[in-house]
Amino acid sequence: MGIIENRDAQFMLLAGFIIAIGLVITAVMLNNIIFVGNMASGAGTDPAKYNIVNLMQITADEMKSAYRNAGGTEENFSKQMQHFKGNLSKIYSLHGEAVNVSWNASNWDNNLYANFTEDGTTNGAPNWILIENVNNSNITVNITVTTGTFSINITNTTHHWQIDFIDPVNQIINNSQIMANITSPYTISFINGTNASGNYSIAGNTTYGRNFIHARDYILYATITFSTSRMHANITIPVSVPR
């Protein structure tokens, strides 16, 4: 009986020793996994780059909001932007970072409308899709064609409609009657957008029940200066308003 009891005790000790070794190995493996994960995360996330991208987005959004709220006057636009600029500087200064935002509204001042390219600039993509899955809409455009042809394409699974504007033309169109004849979901595209400038407004709803307004008048420019103890960046971005 004593021999059996000694063997049982030895087995218990051995089992406890194996469990302890297993826990140590598991803990080491988990620690290594966490360490590698943190290293990968740190390598893939650049805080400075994130801050700059975030600044570009919130500045563009604020300029669009200020233009919509301005009621057609640059004075109101500038008031909102000055307020935004002051608050932004205060927020970043709390983290030891310096931010300055300035803007150029000369296109608006001189009534120079944007091109019908994707980003509104002369170098933007000329052929692009404005919106898909449209249930119904109303398109109003004020177009000046400077060269060649500019087209608005409306397509669905079975039909294709194209409205062509030929050089030279300065024309305002409202296509509510055309759109009334389309009874299935469709896509609206601009073709040869570098050939024309002007403003447009598209209002309607999609097949999934979302109302939308897609509009553009001018391209304004924002210049963002961002400085920390380790880097300095100065970036100018085009901002399409009121889109």
Protein Blocks (a to p, Z undefined) as FASTA:
>chain_A
ZZmmmmmmmmmmmmmmmmmmmmmmmmmmmmmmmmmmmmmmmmmpcfklmmmmmmmmmmmm
mmmmmmmmnnopaklmmmmmmmmmmmmmmmmmmnopacdddddfklmmnopacdfbfnop
akbcfbdcfbghifbdcdddddddfbhjaddddddfkbccdddddddddddddfklmmmm
pcbdcddddehkllpgcddddddddfkopacddddfbdcddddddddfkbccdddddddd
fZZ
